[in-house]
């Protein structure tokens, strides 16, 4: 199988992007999905906005490549919840 993209080692790796609900974090998360990674995005944003992030990723690489979780990284309990998911 030929190497794909500039980061072929990201295929099926799990990446966590905090602040991935918008802006630079969102663009980074989508780029990782395009490179074949499985991405967990956390954001303190509203759940509806996070659902839109999942839809954008599914349009790029199919469903199940990006999982968005509402979490505030300043809250230890939220971080534990993301790790457990």
C-alpha positions as CSV (number, residue, x, y, z in Angstrom):
1,X,0.0,0.0,0.0
2,X,1.4,3.4,-1.0
3,X,2.0,6.0,1.7
4,X,-0.8,8.6,1.8
5,X,-0.3,12.2,2.7
6,X,2.6,13.7,4.6
7,X,1.9,11.7,7.8
8,X,1.4,8.1,6.8
9,X,2.0,7.0,10.4
10,X,-1.3,8.6,11.5
11,X,-3.4,5.9,9.9
12,X,-5.8,4.6,12.6
13,X,-3.9,6.4,15.4
14,X,-6.0,8.1,18.0
15,X,-5.5,11.8,18.4
16,X,-7.1,14.2,20.9
17,X,-7.7,17.8,19.9
18,X,-8.7,20.2,22.7
19,X,-10.6,23.3,21.6
20,X,-11.6,21.5,18.4
21,X,-15.0,23.0,18.1
22,X,-13.9,25.9,16.0
23,X,-11.0,27.8,14.5
24,X,-7.5,26.3,14.4
25,X,-8.5,23.3,16.6
26,X,-11.3,22.4,14.2
27,X,-9.0,22.7,11.1
28,X,-6.4,20.6,12.8
29,X,-8.9,17.9,13.7
30,X,-10.2,17.8,10.2
31,X,-6.7,17.5,8.8
32,X,-6.0,14.6,11.1
33,X,-9.2,12.9,9.9
34,X,-8.1,13.4,6.3
35,X,-4.8,11.7,7.2
36,X,-6.6,8.6,8.5
37,X,-6.5,9.3,12.2
38,X,-9.3,8.6,14.6
39,X,-9.9,11.9,16.4
40,X,-11.5,12.8,19.7
41,X,-12.4,16.5,19.8
42,X,-13.2,18.3,23.0
43,X,-14.7,21.7,23.3
44,X,-16.7,23.6,25.8
45,X,-19.1,24.6,22.9
46,X,-22.7,23.6,22.7
47,X,-23.5,20.0,21.8
48,X,-25.3,21.1,18.5
49,X,-22.0,22.7,17.3
50,X,-20.1,19.6,18.1
51,X,-22.6,17.5,16.1
52,X,-21.8,19.7,13.1
53,X,-18.1,19.0,13.6
54,X,-18.8,15.3,13.5
55,X,-20.9,15.7,10.3
56,X,-18.1,17.7,8.6
57,X,-15.6,14.9,9.5
58,X,-18.0,12.2,8.2
59,X,-18.3,14.0,4.9
60,X,-14.5,14.0,4.6
61,X,-13.6,10.5,5.6
62,X,-16.8,8.6,6.5
63,X,-18.5,8.1,9.8
64,X,-16.7,7.0,13.0
65,X,-13.4,8.8,12.3
66,X,-14.1,11.8,14.7
67,X,-15.9,11.8,18.0
68,X,-16.8,15.2,19.5
69,X,-17.2,15.5,23.3
70,X,-18.4,18.5,25.3
71,X,-15.7,19.0,27.9
72,X,-13.8,21.9,29.5
73,X,-10.2,20.9,29.9
74,X,-9.9,23.2,32.9
75,X,-12.3,20.7,34.7
76,X,-10.6,17.5,35.9
77,X,-13.9,15.6,35.9
78,X,-14.6,16.5,32.3
79,X,-11.1,15.3,31.3
80,X,-11.7,12.0,33.1
81,X,-14.9,11.6,31.2
82,X,-13.2,12.1,27.8
83,X,-10.6,9.5,28.7
84,X,-13.3,7.0,29.8
85,X,-15.1,7.5,26.5
